[in-house]
Each structure stands twice: as structure tokens, then as C-alpha cells.
Amino acid sequence: MKSVKYDRHAKRRMQERDVTEYETESAIRNPDFSEPSIKGRTNAFKFTNGRHLRVTFKEDADHILVITVTMRKKPFRG
């Protein structure tokens, strides 16, 4: 398993939205679904603790870099 690193922006968003590293890494490693994003990134979606998370990350050769984390009470897809 590759290590997970966090961009400063992602850490700030996680703190603002009260999202833990465990929830973030769970979304990356075991998403409900995922889809490609811009610039070679991936969006991973996971319903956890009564909320819907979207984790945007980029996979490099030796680690996974989390770009941002978004949270909603409603699903991202309807």
C-alpha cells in the first residue's frame, strides 16, 4: 500500500469540515464509486458517518497525494 500525503489545502478543508484522515483514506482505498478528474486526478466518493465525502487525489509512483476533501449531506450524484 502506498502512503497517503496531504496537500495543505486538503488538511485545511478536512479541519473545516471535521473529516478525519481515517475517513479520507477509507474513501480512497475503498470508495463507493470513483471517477477520473482533471489533471490526472481521481475523485473517490464514500458515504460515511451519515455524510457523503468526495476526496480528490493524485496517485504518484510512491505515494497518494490528497488534493481536497468535500462533504455533503446529500449524494453528489442524484
Secondary structure as UniProt FT lines:
FT   STRAND          3..6
FT   HELIX           8..17
FT   HELIX           21..29
FT   STRAND          33..36
FT   HELIX           38..40
FT   STRAND          42..48
FT   TURN            49..50
FT   STRAND          51..59
FT   STRAND          63..72
//
